[in-house]
Amino acid sequence: MTDAILVLNGGSSSLKFAVFQWRDELHLLVRGSVSSIGDRPRLHVAPTAMTPPFDRSLGEQPISVGNAFEAVASY
């Protein structure tokens, strides 16, 4: 099992996330956000050395923070 740290920052309209791997130091594996939770939510993953950019709609209706977390976890 790889040691990893999941960082979450939930706000009123977004859920930001980052995953770091611990070896001799922290290495960013992936970061992104679910934005516009209360309107037309989107999952956005920023490009890193480990991941290509990714952006997709999560529908036309508002979602809960729990649903936003599920979208992040399923990514």
mmJSON file of the N, C-alpha and C atoms, coordinates in Angstrom:
{"data_MODEL":{"atom_site":{
"group_PDB":["ATOM","ATOM","ATOM","ATOM","ATOM","ATOM","ATOM","ATOM","ATOM","ATOM","ATOM","ATOM","ATOM","ATOM","ATOM","ATOM","ATOM","ATOM","ATOM","ATOM","ATOM","ATOM","ATOM","ATOM","ATOM","ATOM","ATOM","ATOM","ATOM","ATOM","ATOM","ATOM","ATOM","ATOM","ATOM","ATOM","ATOM","ATOM","ATOM","ATOM","ATOM","ATOM","ATOM","ATOM","ATOM","ATOM","ATOM","ATOM","ATOM","ATOM","ATOM","ATOM","ATOM","ATOM","ATOM","ATOM","ATOM","ATOM","ATOM","ATOM","ATOM","ATOM","ATOM","ATOM","ATOM","ATOM","ATOM","ATOM","ATOM","ATOM","ATOM","ATOM","ATOM","ATOM","ATOM","ATOM","ATOM","ATOM","ATOM","ATOM","ATOM","ATOM","ATOM","ATOM","ATOM","ATOM","ATOM","ATOM","ATOM","ATOM","ATOM","ATOM","ATOM","ATOM","ATOM","ATOM","ATOM","ATOM","ATOM","ATOM","ATOM","ATOM","ATOM","ATOM","ATOM","ATOM","ATOM","ATOM","ATOM","ATOM","ATOM","ATOM","ATOM","ATOM","ATOM","ATOM","ATOM","ATOM","ATOM","ATOM","ATOM","ATOM","ATOM","ATOM","ATOM","ATOM","ATOM","ATOM","ATOM","ATOM","ATOM","ATOM","ATOM","ATOM","ATOM","ATOM","ATOM","ATOM","ATOM","ATOM","ATOM","ATOM","ATOM","ATOM","ATOM","ATOM","ATOM","ATOM","ATOM","ATOM","ATOM","ATOM","ATOM","ATOM","ATOM","ATOM","ATOM","ATOM","ATOM","ATOM","ATOM","ATOM","ATOM","ATOM","ATOM","ATOM","ATOM","ATOM","ATOM","ATOM","ATOM","ATOM","ATOM","ATOM","ATOM","ATOM","ATOM","ATOM","ATOM","ATOM","ATOM","ATOM","ATOM","ATOM","ATOM","ATOM","ATOM","ATOM","ATOM","ATOM","ATOM","ATOM","ATOM","ATOM","ATOM","ATOM","ATOM","ATOM","ATOM","ATOM","ATOM","ATOM","ATOM","ATOM","ATOM","ATOM","ATOM","ATOM","ATOM","ATOM","ATOM","ATOM","ATOM","ATOM","ATOM","ATOM","ATOM","ATOM","ATOM","ATOM","ATOM","ATOM","ATOM","ATOM","ATOM"],
"id":[1,2,3,4,5,6,7,8,9,10,11,12,13,14,15,16,17,18,19,20,21,22,23,24,25,26,27,28,29,30,31,32,33,34,35,36,37,38,39,40,41,42,43,44,45,46,47,48,49,50,51,52,53,54,55,56,57,58,59,60,61,62,63,64,65,66,67,68,69,70,71,72,73,74,75,76,77,78,79,80,81,82,83,84,85,86,87,88,89,90,91,92,93,94,95,96,97,98,99,100,101,102,103,104,105,106,107,108,109,110,111,112,113,114,115,116,117,118,119,120,121,122,123,124,125,126,127,128,129,130,131,132,133,134,135,136,137,138,139,140,141,142,143,144,145,146,147,148,149,150,151,152,153,154,155,156,157,158,159,160,161,162,163,164,165,166,167,168,169,170,171,172,173,174,175,176,177,178,179,180,181,182,183,184,185,186,187,188,189,190,191,192,193,194,195,196,197,198,199,200,201,202,203,204,205,206,207,208,209,210,211,212,213,214,215,216,217,218,219,220,221,222,223,224,225],
"type_symbol":["N","C","C","N","C","C","N","C","C","N","C","C","N","C","C","N","C","C","N","C","C","N","C","C","N","C","C","N","C","C","N","C","C","N","C","C","N","C","C","N","C","C","N","C","C","N","C","C","N","C","C","N","C","C","N","C","C","N","C","C","N","C","C","N","C","C","N","C","C","N","C","C","N","C","C","N","C","C","N","C","C","N","C","C","N","C","C","N","C","C","N","C","C","N","C","C","N","C","C","N","C","C","N","C","C","N","C","C","N","C","C","N","C","C","N","C","C","N","C","C","N","C","C","N","C","C","N","C","C","N","C","C","N","C","C","N","C","C","N","C","C","N","C","C","N","C","C","N","C","C","N","C","C","N","C","C","N","C","C","N","C","C","N","C","C","N","C","C","N","C","C","N","C","C","N","C","C","N","C","C","N","C","C","N","C","C","N","C","C","N","C","C","N","C","C","N","C","C","N","C","C","N","C","C","N","C","C","N","C","C","N","C","C","N","C","C","N","C","C","N","C","C","N","C","C"],
"label_atom_id":["N","CA","C","N","CA","C","N","CA","C","N","CA","C","N","CA","C","N","CA","C","N","CA","C","N","CA","C","N","CA","C","N","CA","C","N","CA","C","N","CA","C","N","CA","C","N","CA","C","N","CA","C","N","CA","C","N","CA","C","N","CA","C","N","CA","C","N","CA","C","N","CA","C","N","CA","C","N","CA","C","N","CA","C","N","CA","C","N","CA","C","N","CA","C","N","CA","C","N","CA","C","N","CA","C","N","CA","C","N","CA","C","N","CA","C","N","CA","C","N","CA","C","N","CA","C","N","CA","C","N","CA","C","N","CA","C","N","CA","C","N","CA","C","N","CA","C","N","CA","C","N","CA","C","N","CA","C","N","CA","C","N","CA","C","N","CA","C","N","CA","C","N","CA","C","N","CA","C","N","CA","C","N","CA","C","N","CA","C","N","CA","C","N","CA","C","N","CA","C","N","CA","C","N","CA","C","N","CA","C","N","CA","C","N","CA","C","N","CA","C","N","CA","C","N","CA","C","N","CA","C","N","CA","C","N","CA","C","N","CA","C","N","CA","C","N","CA","C","N","CA","C","N","CA","C","N","CA","C","N","CA","C"],
"label_alt_id":[null,null,null,null,null,null,null,null,null,null,null,null,null,null,null,null,null,null,null,null,null,null,null,null,null,null,null,null,null,null,null,null,null,null,null,null,null,null,null,null,null,null,null,null,null,null,null,null,null,null,null,null,null,null,null,null,null,null,null,null,null,null,null,null,null,null,null,null,null,null,null,null,null,null,null,null,null,null,null,null,null,null,null,null,null,null,null,null,null,null,null,null,null,null,null,null,null,null,null,null,null,null,null,null,null,null,null,null,null,null,null,null,null,null,null,null,null,null,null,null,null,null,null,null,null,null,null,null,null,null,null,null,null,null,null,null,null,null,null,null,null,null,null,null,null,null,null,null,null,null,null,null,null,null,null,null,null,null,null,null,null,null,null,null,null,null,null,null,null,null,null,null,null,null,null,null,null,null,null,null,null,null,null,null,null,null,null,null,null,null,null,null,null,null,null,null,null,null,null,null,null,null,null,null,null,null,null,null,null,null,null,null,null,null,null,null,null,null,null,null,null,null,null,null,null],
"label_comp_id":["MET","MET","MET","THR","THR","THR","ASP","ASP","ASP","ALA","ALA","ALA","ILE","ILE","ILE","LEU","LEU","LEU","VAL","VAL","VAL","LEU","LEU","LEU","ASN","ASN","ASN","GLY","GLY","GLY","GLY","GLY","GLY","SER","SER","SER","SER","SER","SER","SER","SER","SER","LEU","LEU","LEU","LYS","LYS","LYS","PHE","PHE","PHE","ALA","ALA","ALA","VAL","VAL","VAL","PHE","PHE","PHE","GLN","GLN","GLN","TRP","TRP","TRP","ARG","ARG","ARG","ASP","ASP","ASP","GLU","GLU","GLU","LEU","LEU","LEU","HIS","HIS","HIS","LEU","LEU","LEU","LEU","LEU","LEU","VAL","VAL","VAL","ARG","ARG","ARG","GLY","GLY","GLY","SER","SER","SER","VAL","VAL","VAL","SER","SER","SER","SER","SER","SER","ILE","ILE","ILE","GLY","GLY","GLY","ASP","ASP","ASP","ARG","ARG","ARG","PRO","PRO","PRO","ARG","ARG","ARG","LEU","LEU","LEU","HIS","HIS","HIS","VAL","VAL","VAL","ALA","ALA","ALA","PRO","PRO","PRO","THR","THR","THR","ALA","ALA","ALA","MET","MET","MET","THR","THR","THR","PRO","PRO","PRO","PRO","PRO","PRO","PHE","PHE","PHE","ASP","ASP","ASP","ARG","ARG","ARG","SER","SER","SER","LEU","LEU","LEU","GLY","GLY","GLY","GLU","GLU","GLU","GLN","GLN","GLN","PRO","PRO","PRO","ILE","ILE","ILE","SER","SER","SER","VAL","VAL","VAL","GLY","GLY","GLY","ASN","ASN","ASN","ALA","ALA","ALA","PHE","PHE","PHE","GLU","GLU","GLU","ALA","ALA","ALA","VAL","VAL","VAL","ALA","ALA","ALA","SER","SER","SER","TYR","TYR","TYR"],
"label_asym_id":["A","A","A","A","A","A","A","A","A","A","A","A","A","A","A","A","A","A","A","A","A","A","A","A","A","A","A","A","A","A","A","A","A","A","A","A","A","A","A","A","A","A","A","A","A","A","A","A","A","A","A","A","A","A","A","A","A","A","A","A","A","A","A","A","A","A","A","A","A","A","A","A","A","A","A","A","A","A","A","A","A","A","A","A","A","A","A","A","A","A","A","A","A","A","A","A","A","A","A","A","A","A","A","A","A","A","A","A","A","A","A","A","A","A","A","A","A","A","A","A","A","A","A","A","A","A","A","A","A","A","A","A","A","A","A","A","A","A","A","A","A","A","A","A","A","A","A","A","A","A","A","A","A","A","A","A","A","A","A","A","A","A","A","A","A","A","A","A","A","A","A","A","A","A","A","A","A","A","A","A","A","A","A","A","A","A","A","A","A","A","A","A","A","A","A","A","A","A","A","A","A","A","A","A","A","A","A","A","A","A","A","A","A","A","A","A","A","A","A","A","A","A","A","A","A"],
"label_entity_id":["1","1","1","1","1","1","1","1","1","1","1","1","1","1","1","1","1","1","1","1","1","1","1","1","1","1","1","1","1","1","1","1","1","1","1","1","1","1","1","1","1","1","1","1","1","1","1","1","1","1","1","1","1","1","1","1","1","1","1","1","1","1","1","1","1","1","1","1","1","1","1","1","1","1","1","1","1","1","1","1","1","1","1","1","1","1","1","1","1","1","1","1","1","1","1","1","1","1","1","1","1","1","1","1","1","1","1","1","1","1","1","1","1","1","1","1","1","1","1","1","1","1","1","1","1","1","1","1","1","1","1","1","1","1","1","1","1","1","1","1","1","1","1","1","1","1","1","1","1","1","1","1","1","1","1","1","1","1","1","1","1","1","1","1","1","1","1","1","1","1","1","1","1","1","1","1","1","1","1","1","1","1","1","1","1","1","1","1","1","1","1","1","1","1","1","1","1","1","1","1","1","1","1","1","1","1","1","1","1","1","1","1","1","1","1","1","1","1","1","1","1","1","1","1","1"],
"label_seq_id":[1,1,1,2,2,2,3,3,3,4,4,4,5,5,5,6,6,6,7,7,7,8,8,8,9,9,9,10,10,10,11,11,11,12,12,12,13,13,13,14,14,14,15,15,15,16,16,16,17,17,17,18,18,18,19,19,19,20,20,20,21,21,21,22,22,22,23,23,23,24,24,24,25,25,25,26,26,26,27,27,27,28,28,28,29,29,29,30,30,30,31,31,31,32,32,32,33,33,33,34,34,34,35,35,35,36,36,36,37,37,37,38,38,38,39,39,39,40,40,40,41,41,41,42,42,42,43,43,43,44,44,44,45,45,45,46,46,46,47,47,47,48,48,48,49,49,49,50,50,50,51,51,51,52,52,52,53,53,53,54,54,54,55,55,55,56,56,56,57,57,57,58,58,58,59,59,59,60,60,60,61,61,61,62,62,62,63,63,63,64,64,64,65,65,65,66,66,66,67,67,67,68,68,68,69,69,69,70,70,70,71,71,71,72,72,72,73,73,73,74,74,74,75,75,75],
"pdbx_PDB_ins_code":[null,null,null,null,null,null,null,null,null,null,null,null,null,null,null,null,null,null,null,null,null,null,null,null,null,null,null,null,null,null,null,null,null,null,null,null,null,null,null,null,null,null,null,null,null,null,null,null,null,null,null,null,null,null,null,null,null,null,null,null,null,null,null,null,null,null,null,null,null,null,null,null,null,null,null,null,null,null,null,null,null,null,null,null,null,null,null,null,null,null,null,null,null,null,null,null,null,null,null,null,null,null,null,null,null,null,null,null,null,null,null,null,null,null,null,null,null,null,null,null,null,null,null,null,null,null,null,null,null,null,null,null,null,null,null,null,null,null,null,null,null,null,null,null,null,null,null,null,null,null,null,null,null,null,null,null,null,null,null,null,null,null,null,null,null,null,null,null,null,null,null,null,null,null,null,null,null,null,null,null,null,null,null,null,null,null,null,null,null,null,null,null,null,null,null,null,null,null,null,null,null,null,null,null,null,null,null,null,null,null,null,null,null,null,null,null,null,null,null,null,null,null,null,null,null],
"Cartn_x":[0.84,0.0,0.885,0.523,1.245,0.713,1.617,1.188,0.745,-0.454,-0.994,-1.77,-1.88,-2.643,-3.685,-4.938,-6.035,-6.367,-6.361,-6.691,-7.995,-8.972,-10.268,-10.517,-11.107,-11.5,-12.898,-13.894,-15.278,-15.79,-16.404,-17.013,-18.482,-19.091,-20.526,-20.848,-19.892,-20.187,-19.144,-18.167,-17.143,-16.529,-15.889,-15.106,-13.767,-12.712,-11.373,-10.678,-9.792,-9.111,-7.691,-6.868,-5.514,-5.114,-4.325,-3.785,-2.267,-1.6,-0.145,0.35,1.47,2.121,3.324,3.518,4.667,5.727,6.886,8.068,9.08,10.107,11.029,10.509,9.575,8.918,7.56,6.757,5.433,5.542,4.779,4.691,3.218,2.874,1.494,1.141,0.096,-0.372,-1.499,-2.462,-3.629,-4.24,-4.814,-5.544,-6.652,-7.692,-8.797,-9.924,-11.105,-12.256,-13.558,-14.596,-15.958,-16.484,-16.805,-17.25,-18.736,-19.303,-20.717,-21.656,-21.399,-22.222,-23.701,-23.991,-25.379,-26.017,-25.341,-25.876,-25.718,-24.681,-24.365,-22.962,-22.868,-21.564,-20.666,-19.343,-18.331,-17.191,-16.669,-15.469,-14.293,-13.318,-12.122,-10.9,-10.027,-8.763,-7.654,-6.81,-5.718,-4.587,-3.884,-2.775,-1.622,-1.02,0.197,1.149,2.284,3.223,2.619,1.629,1.029,-0.318,-0.97,-2.323,-2.511,-3.248,-3.612,-4.799,-5.081,-6.257,-7.534,-8.547,-9.824,-10.911,-11.999,-13.104,-14.39,-15.386,-16.672,-17.807,-18.951,-20.171,-20.681,-21.238,-21.887,-23.401,-23.896,-25.334,-25.773,-27.042,-27.622,-28.286,-28.306,-28.981,-27.965,-28.299,-27.425,-27.212,-26.052,-25.755,-25.303,-25.297,-24.836,-23.312,-22.732,-21.299,-20.969,-21.872,-21.677,-21.594,-22.47,-22.414,-21.137,-20.691,-19.431,-18.274,-18.269,-17.218,-17.271,-18.463,-18.599,-17.998,-18.209,-17.639,-16.115,-15.555,-14.1,-13.59,-14.246,-13.814,-13.89,-14.88,-15.019,-14.05,-13.512,-12.52,-11.297],
"Cartn_y":[-1.182,0.0,1.246,2.215,3.472,4.426,5.077,6.098,7.322,7.797,8.951,9.816,11.091,12.053,12.666,12.608,13.255,14.538,15.659,16.958,17.422,17.775,18.273,19.658,20.524,21.856,22.106,21.964,22.138,23.522,24.156,25.463,25.408,26.57,26.625,26.279,26.481,26.21,25.339,24.835,24.006,23.03,22.021,21.059,20.932,21.391,21.286,20.079,19.459,18.272,18.189,17.469,17.153,15.83,15.065,13.811,13.886,13.644,13.653,12.259,11.877,10.613,10.94,10.131,10.324,9.278,9.74,8.879,9.489,10.098,10.843,12.247,12.672,13.972,13.866,14.921,14.9,15.15,14.371,14.532,14.669,15.739,15.95,14.945,14.147,13.181,13.75,14.38,14.907,16.033,17.016,18.084,18.574,19.095,19.59,20.086,20.18,20.706,20.274,20.322,20.281,21.682,22.395,23.78,23.898,25.026,25.348,24.273,23.792,22.732,23.113,24.372,24.808,25.22,25.015,25.451,24.328,24.382,23.347,22.823,21.813,21.374,20.777,21.009,20.469,19.891,18.771,18.176,18.591,19.233,19.679,19.102,18.459,17.954,18.71,19.376,20.162,19.24,19.615,18.779,18.819,17.673,17.561,16.647,16.383,15.451,14.055,13.755,12.417,12.32,13.452,13.396,14.41,14.027,14.987,15.822,16.945,17.723,16.939,17.212,16.512,17.481,17.55,18.442,17.819,17.699,17.182,17.731,17.82,18.255,17.14,17.538,16.582,16.75,17.361,17.517,18.968,19.153,20.492,20.94,20.069,20.368,20.491,21.266,21.344,19.96,19.778,18.531,18.856,17.847,18.025,17.891,18.312,18.125,16.63,15.814,14.364,13.823,14.315,13.892,14.386,15.579,16.1,15.202,14.776,13.874,12.542,12.023,10.775,10.919,12.084,12.315,12.311,12.931,12.946,11.529,10.795,9.434,8.504,8.691,7.812,8.178,9.396,9.792,8.916],
"Cartn_z":[0.0,0.0,0.0,-0.801,-0.877,0.174,0.885,1.836,1.06,1.345,0.643,1.616,1.265,2.052,1.133,1.541,0.825,1.568,0.851,1.424,0.792,1.62,1.148,1.719,0.915,1.355,0.806,1.663,1.241,1.568,0.602,0.795,0.436,0.362,0.078,-1.37,-2.274,-3.684,-4.369,-3.606,-4.243,-3.248,-3.802,-3.03,-3.744,-3.087,-3.661,-3.041,-3.815,-3.32,-3.869,-3.147,-3.596,-2.959,-3.682,-3.161,-3.294,-2.169,-2.124,-1.778,-2.365,-2.021,-1.149,-0.119,0.756,0.444,0.015,-0.099,0.86,0.357,1.214,1.472,0.649,0.782,0.104,0.216,-0.406,-1.906,-2.674,-4.125,-4.483,-5.192,-5.618,-6.706,-6.468,-7.462,-8.3,-7.648,-8.357,-7.527,-8.22,-7.537,-8.449,-7.844,-8.643,-7.778,-8.381,-7.654,-8.314,-7.515,-8.029,-7.781,-8.839,-8.725,-9.022,-8.654,-8.916,-8.391,-7.162,-6.571,-6.545,-6.281,-6.176,-7.486,-8.605,-9.892,-10.922,-11.708,-12.708,-12.396,-11.562,-11.065,-12.148,-11.961,-12.872,-12.053,-12.516,-11.938,-12.809,-12.187,-12.905,-12.202,-12.97,-12.451,-13.17,-12.386,-12.956,-13.396,-14.453,-14.889,-13.884,-13.65,-12.839,-13.596,-13.012,-13.641,-13.751,-12.887,-12.842,-13.564,-13.844,-14.405,-15.528,-16.565,-17.6,-17.12,-17.781,-17.399,-17.678,-16.883,-17.013,-16.588,-17.346,-17.013,-17.538,-16.651,-17.133,-16.29,-16.915,-16.242,-15.34,-14.206,-13.307,-13.35,-14.411,-14.592,-14.578,-14.773,-14.857,-13.561,-12.549,-11.284,-10.152,-9.112,-7.941,-7.328,-6.683,-5.983,-4.56,-3.714,-2.336,-2.281,-1.174,-0.971,-0.974,-0.43,-0.451,-1.861,-2.75,-4.151,-4.826,-4.448,-4.99,-4.571,-3.302,-2.828,-3.576,-3.831,-4.588,-5.986,-6.619,-7.95,-7.89,-6.849,-6.679,-6.432,-5.552,-5.209,-6.417,-7.284,-8.445,-9.562,-9.52,-10.519,-10.37],
"occupancy":[1.0,1.0,1.0,1.0,1.0,1.0,1.0,1.0,1.0,1.0,1.0,1.0,1.0,1.0,1.0,1.0,1.0,1.0,1.0,1.0,1.0,1.0,1.0,1.0,1.0,1.0,1.0,1.0,1.0,1.0,1.0,1.0,1.0,1.0,1.0,1.0,1.0,1.0,1.0,1.0,1.0,1.0,1.0,1.0,1.0,1.0,1.0,1.0,1.0,1.0,1.0,1.0,1.0,1.0,1.0,1.0,1.0,1.0,1.0,1.0,1.0,1.0,1.0,1.0,1.0,1.0,1.0,1.0,1.0,1.0,1.0,1.0,1.0,1.0,1.0,1.0,1.0,1.0,1.0,1.0,1.0,1.0,1.0,1.0,1.0,1.0,1.0,1.0,1.0,1.0,1.0,1.0,1.0,1.0,1.0,1.0,1.0,1.0,1.0,1.0,1.0,1.0,1.0,1.0,1.0,1.0,1.0,1.0,1.0,1.0,1.0,1.0,1.0,1.0,1.0,1.0,1.0,1.0,1.0,1.0,1.0,1.0,1.0,1.0,1.0,1.0,1.0,1.0,1.0,1.0,1.0,1.0,1.0,1.0,1.0,1.0,1.0,1.0,1.0,1.0,1.0,1.0,1.0,1.0,1.0,1.0,1.0,1.0,1.0,1.0,1.0,1.0,1.0,1.0,1.0,1.0,1.0,1.0,1.0,1.0,1.0,1.0,1.0,1.0,1.0,1.0,1.0,1.0,1.0,1.0,1.0,1.0,1.0,1.0,1.0,1.0,1.0,1.0,1.0,1.0,1.0,1.0,1.0,1.0,1.0,1.0,1.0,1.0,1.0,1.0,1.0,1.0,1.0,1.0,1.0,1.0,1.0,1.0,1.0,1.0,1.0,1.0,1.0,1.0,1.0,1.0,1.0,1.0,1.0,1.0,1.0,1.0,1.0,1.0,1.0,1.0,1.0,1.0,1.0,1.0,1.0,1.0,1.0,1.0,1.0],
"B_iso_or_equiv":[0.0,0.0,0.0,0.0,0.0,0.0,0.0,0.0,0.0,0.0,0.0,0.0,0.0,0.0,0.0,0.0,0.0,0.0,0.0,0.0,0.0,0.0,0.0,0.0,0.0,0.0,0.0,0.0,0.0,0.0,0.0,0.0,0.0,0.0,0.0,0.0,0.0,0.0,0.0,0.0,0.0,0.0,0.0,0.0,0.0,0.0,0.0,0.0,0.0,0.0,0.0,0.0,0.0,0.0,0.0,0.0,0.0,0.0,0.0,0.0,0.0,0.0,0.0,0.0,0.0,0.0,0.0,0.0,0.0,0.0,0.0,0.0,0.0,0.0,0.0,0.0,0.0,0.0,0.0,0.0,0.0,0.0,0.0,0.0,0.0,0.0,0.0,0.0,0.0,0.0,0.0,0.0,0.0,0.0,0.0,0.0,0.0,0.0,0.0,0.0,0.0,0.0,0.0,0.0,0.0,0.0,0.0,0.0,0.0,0.0,0.0,0.0,0.0,0.0,0.0,0.0,0.0,0.0,0.0,0.0,0.0,0.0,0.0,0.0,0.0,0.0,0.0,0.0,0.0,0.0,0.0,0.0,0.0,0.0,0.0,0.0,0.0,0.0,0.0,0.0,0.0,0.0,0.0,0.0,0.0,0.0,0.0,0.0,0.0,0.0,0.0,0.0,0.0,0.0,0.0,0.0,0.0,0.0,0.0,0.0,0.0,0.0,0.0,0.0,0.0,0.0,0.0,0.0,0.0,0.0,0.0,0.0,0.0,0.0,0.0,0.0,0.0,0.0,0.0,0.0,0.0,0.0,0.0,0.0,0.0,0.0,0.0,0.0,0.0,0.0,0.0,0.0,0.0,0.0,0.0,0.0,0.0,0.0,0.0,0.0,0.0,0.0,0.0,0.0,0.0,0.0,0.0,0.0,0.0,0.0,0.0,0.0,0.0,0.0,0.0,0.0,0.0,0.0,0.0,0.0,0.0,0.0,0.0,0.0,0.0],
"pdbx_formal_charge":[null,null,null,null,null,null,null,null,null,null,null,null,null,null,null,null,null,null,null,null,null,null,null,null,null,null,null,null,null,null,null,null,null,null,null,null,null,null,null,null,null,null,null,null,null,null,null,null,null,null,null,null,null,null,null,null,null,null,null,null,null,null,null,null,null,null,null,null,null,null,null,null,null,null,null,null,null,null,null,null,null,null,null,null,null,null,null,null,null,null,null,null,null,null,null,null,null,null,null,null,null,null,null,null,null,null,null,null,null,null,null,null,null,null,null,null,null,null,null,null,null,null,null,null,null,null,null,null,null,null,null,null,null,null,null,null,null,null,null,null,null,null,null,null,null,null,null,null,null,null,null,null,null,null,null,null,null,null,null,null,null,null,null,null,null,null,null,null,null,null,null,null,null,null,null,null,null,null,null,null,null,null,null,null,null,null,null,null,null,null,null,null,null,null,null,null,null,null,null,null,null,null,null,null,null,null,null,null,null,null,null,null,null,null,null,null,null,null,null,null,null,null,null,null,null],
"auth_seq_id":[1,1,1,2,2,2,3,3,3,4,4,4,5,5,5,6,6,6,7,7,7,8,8,8,9,9,9,10,10,10,11,11,11,12,12,12,13,13,13,14,14,14,15,15,15,16,16,16,17,17,17,18,18,18,19,19,19,20,20,20,21,21,21,22,22,22,23,23,23,24,24,24,25,25,25,26,26,26,27,27,27,28,28,28,29,29,29,30,30,30,31,31,31,32,32,32,33,33,33,34,34,34,35,35,35,36,36,36,37,37,37,38,38,38,39,39,39,40,40,40,41,41,41,42,42,42,43,43,43,44,44,44,45,45,45,46,46,46,47,47,47,48,48,48,49,49,49,50,50,50,51,51,51,52,52,52,53,53,53,54,54,54,55,55,55,56,56,56,57,57,57,58,58,58,59,59,59,60,60,60,61,61,61,62,62,62,63,63,63,64,64,64,65,65,65,66,66,66,67,67,67,68,68,68,69,69,69,70,70,70,71,71,71,72,72,72,73,73,73,74,74,74,75,75,75],
"auth_comp_id":["MET","MET","MET","THR","THR","THR","ASP","ASP","ASP","ALA","ALA","ALA","ILE","ILE","ILE","LEU","LEU","LEU","VAL","VAL","VAL","LEU","LEU","LEU","ASN","ASN","ASN","GLY","GLY","GLY","GLY","GLY","GLY","SER","SER","SER","SER","SER","SER","SER","SER","SER","LEU","LEU","LEU","LYS","LYS","LYS","PHE","PHE","PHE","ALA","ALA","ALA","VAL","VAL","VAL","PHE","PHE","PHE","GLN","GLN","GLN","TRP","TRP","TRP","ARG","ARG","ARG","ASP","ASP","ASP","GLU","GLU","GLU","LEU","LEU","LEU","HIS","HIS","HIS","LEU","LEU","LEU","LEU","LEU","LEU","VAL","VAL","VAL","ARG","ARG","ARG","GLY","GLY","GLY","SER","SER","SER","VAL","VAL","VAL","SER","SER","SER","SER","SER","SER","ILE","ILE","ILE","GLY","GLY","GLY","ASP","ASP","ASP","ARG","ARG","ARG","PRO","PRO","PRO","ARG","ARG","ARG","LEU","LEU","LEU","HIS","HIS","HIS","VAL","VAL","VAL","ALA","ALA","ALA","PRO","PRO","PRO","THR","THR","THR","ALA","ALA","ALA","MET","MET","MET","THR","THR","THR","PRO","PRO","PRO","PRO","PRO","PRO","PHE","PHE","PHE","ASP","ASP","ASP","ARG","ARG","ARG","SER","SER","SER","LEU","LEU","LEU","GLY","GLY","GLY","GLU","GLU","GLU","GLN","GLN","GLN","PRO","PRO","PRO","ILE","ILE","ILE","SER","SER","SER","VAL","VAL","VAL","GLY","GLY","GLY","ASN","ASN","ASN","ALA","ALA","ALA","PHE","PHE","PHE","GLU","GLU","GLU","ALA","ALA","ALA","VAL","VAL","VAL","ALA","ALA","ALA","SER","SER","SER","TYR","TYR","TYR"],
"auth_asym_id":["A","A","A","A","A","A","A","A","A","A","A","A","A","A","A","A","A","A","A","A","A","A","A","A","A","A","A","A","A","A","A","A","A","A","A","A","A","A","A","A","A","A","A","A","A","A","A","A","A","A","A","A","A","A","A","A","A","A","A","A","A","A","A","A","A","A","A","A","A","A","A","A","A","A","A","A","A","A","A","A","A","A","A","A","A","A","A","A","A","A","A","A","A","A","A","A","A","A","A","A","A","A","A","A","A","A","A","A","A","A","A","A","A","A","A","A","A","A","A","A","A","A","A","A","A","A","A","A","A","A","A","A","A","A","A","A","A","A","A","A","A","A","A","A","A","A","A","A","A","A","A","A","A","A","A","A","A","A","A","A","A","A","A","A","A","A","A","A","A","A","A","A","A","A","A","A","A","A","A","A","A","A","A","A","A","A","A","A","A","A","A","A","A","A","A","A","A","A","A","A","A","A","A","A","A","A","A","A","A","A","A","A","A","A","A","A","A","A","A","A","A","A","A","A","A"],
"auth_atom_id":["N","CA","C","N","CA","C","N","CA","C","N","CA","C","N","CA","C","N","CA","C","N","CA","C","N","CA","C","N","CA","C","N","CA","C","N","CA","C","N","CA","C","N","CA","C","N","CA","C","N","CA","C","N","CA","C","N","CA","C","N","CA","C","N","CA","C","N","CA","C","N","CA","C","N","CA","C","N","CA","C","N","CA","C","N","CA","C","N","CA","C","N","CA","C","N","CA","C","N","CA","C","N","CA","C","N","CA","C","N","CA","C","N","CA","C","N","CA","C","N","CA","C","N","CA","C","N","CA","C","N","CA","C","N","CA","C","N","CA","C","N","CA","C","N","CA","C","N","CA","C","N","CA","C","N","CA","C","N","CA","C","N","CA","C","N","CA","C","N","CA","C","N","CA","C","N","CA","C","N","CA","C","N","CA","C","N","CA","C","N","CA","C","N","CA","C","N","CA","C","N","CA","C","N","CA","C","N","CA","C","N","CA","C","N","CA","C","N","CA","C","N","CA","C","N","CA","C","N","CA","C","N","CA","C","N","CA","C","N","CA","C","N","CA","C","N","CA","C","N","CA","C","N","CA","C","N","CA","C","N","CA","C"],
"pdbx_PDB_model_num":[1,1,1,1,1,1,1,1,1,1,1,1,1,1,1,1,1,1,1,1,1,1,1,1,1,1,1,1,1,1,1,1,1,1,1,1,1,1,1,1,1,1,1,1,1,1,1,1,1,1,1,1,1,1,1,1,1,1,1,1,1,1,1,1,1,1,1,1,1,1,1,1,1,1,1,1,1,1,1,1,1,1,1,1,1,1,1,1,1,1,1,1,1,1,1,1,1,1,1,1,1,1,1,1,1,1,1,1,1,1,1,1,1,1,1,1,1,1,1,1,1,1,1,1,1,1,1,1,1,1,1,1,1,1,1,1,1,1,1,1,1,1,1,1,1,1,1,1,1,1,1,1,1,1,1,1,1,1,1,1,1,1,1,1,1,1,1,1,1,1,1,1,1,1,1,1,1,1,1,1,1,1,1,1,1,1,1,1,1,1,1,1,1,1,1,1,1,1,1,1,1,1,1,1,1,1,1,1,1,1,1,1,1,1,1,1,1,1,1,1,1,1,1,1,1]
}}}
